[in-house]
């Protein structure tokens, strides 16, 4: 089952430098396709063109179809489950991610909302600030988790921009530490 989960996770990502998965539960439960939970640690992963330095996740109980795995088929999930975890993003990784075609619109939305200019040219993290730059102008922001979503708040004013979010993902805490944007939250994963 661990190999099937690892294969499935690697299929969802463009790349993953390292991936460690731990299954929780009894041997009998595992044979029946019921896991009490899964812990995952991934380093330098790219998911949907978003560069993630570190991902640490822990799931609730998961029901999987074991029969297909034994026949060499892909892992299939039976029911939705909840995941709690932590994600860390670097300034250079954010800058590269927000310059991809997939995320450029979001980068420009942030630059427009906070600077009144587009396109977003770069993102950097300095000490406890997330710096955005567009057309030679830059602004310092801090991240905040508000009602399950991530918002960037401009330091010298009350200007703020809420990032669009997935209704299945809730951001509970956001901070800047050690040159990384750290996000904690939970998500509902559906098959």
N, C-alpha and C positions, 0 to 999 in steps of 0.2 A: 504494500500500500504506500509506503514511504517513497519508493521509486516511482510509482504512478503519480503521486502528488508532486514530486520533484519535476517529473517530465511535464506535467500539466502547467506548473508555475513557469517553467522555462519557456513553454510555448506561448504564454501570455506576455512575455517580456522580449524586447529586442536584444537585450544582453543582461547577463548577471555574472559578476566576477566570482562571488562565492555564495553558496546557498546551503544552509544547515536546517534540517527539518527534524523535529522530534514528535513522535506520536505518543499520545497519552491514552491509557486504557488497558484493559486486560487482554490477554491472548485470545480468549474465547470471544470477547466483544469484537476484536479486530477481525477474527475469522467470520463473524456474522456481518461485518461491514459497518460496525458502530465504533467510532472513535470518541473518547471522552473529550478530546481536543487535540489540536495540533499547534506546536510552537514553531515559528519560522524566524530565521535571521538571515537577511540577504545584505550583501555589501556591493556597492557600485552597480546598481540595477538600473536599467532603462525600461520604463513601462509607458506605453503610449507617447513616446518621444520625450518623456519627463525623466531627467537624470536624478536618481535617488542615491545618496551616499550610503545611507543605512536604513534598513527596514526591520523592525522587530514587531512580530504579530503573534497573538495567541487567540485561538478560536474557541468557541463553545463546542458542544458535541456535534459531530458530523456523521451523517449516514451516507455510505457509499455503496455502490454495486460492485461487490467483490468478484462475482462470476466473470465479468468482462476482463478484469485485470488478469485473472488466471488464464484466460484465453489470449492474452497479449493485446487486448483492446485498450483504448484510452479510458482514463478514470471518468466515471459518471457519478454525479452527486444526485441524491434523491430529494433532499429538502434544503430550504434556505438555512443559513446559520449566521451567527454573529461573530465578529472579529473585533478585538481591541488591540491597539498598538501605537507605535511610535514610528515616525518617519523623519529623517534628517536630510536637508538639501543644502548644498554648498552654493556660494555666490556664483562662481564660474559655471557650475552645473545649471543653475537657474537662468543665467544669462544665455547659455547655449540653448537650453530648452525653449525659452521664450523667443528665440530667433528662428525656431523651426516653423514650417508652414502650419503644423498642427496647433501651436500655441501662440503664434505671432499676434493673432487677434486679441488674445488676453493681455499680452504685453503692451500692445497699443492702447487697450482700454485702461490699463493701469497708468500709463504715461499721460494719456489725455485727462483722466480723472484727477491726477495729482499734480501734473505740470501744465496741463492745457496744451500739450504738444505731442505730436507723433512723428515718426515712429520711435518706439523704445529702442535705445541704442545699447544699453548695458544695465546689468544689475550687479551689485557688489554687496558684500557684508563687511562692515567695519565696526568692530567692537559690538555694541548693542544696537546697531542701526542697519537697516536695509536701504541701500542707496539706489535710486533709479535715475538714469540719465537719458535725456532726449534733446537733440539739437543743441548740445553744449550746456543745457540747463540741467541741474540735478536737484533732487530733493531727498531728504532723510525721512525714513518712515520706521515705524515699529509695528510688528504684527500683533493682532488681537483676535481671540476666538470670541465671536459674538453670535449667539443663537445658533450654534452648530456650524457656523461658516467662518472663513478666514477674512479678516479685514486688515487693510494697511492704513495706518493713521499717520499723516504728515506731522513731523515733530514740531515745526514752527507755527502750525495752525491746527485748526480742528478738522481740516479737510480729511476725508476718509473715503476709501473705495472698498466695497465688498466684492470679493471674488465670487463668481458664479459657482454653485456647488451642485453636487449630486445629492438628491434627497435621501439616498441610502447611506451617505457618509456624513458623520458629525464630527467636526473639529471641536475638541473640548479645551485644549490648551495650545498656545502658540508662544514661542520665545526665540530669541537669538542668543546663542551661546557658543563659544569656541569656534566662531566663524561659520556656524551652521544655523539654518532656519529649522527649528525643531517643532514638530506638530504631533500632538497626541489626540487620539479620538477613537471612534468605533465605526463599524460599517456592517451592513446587512448584505450578505453574499447570497445570490440566488442562482440555482442551476441554470 
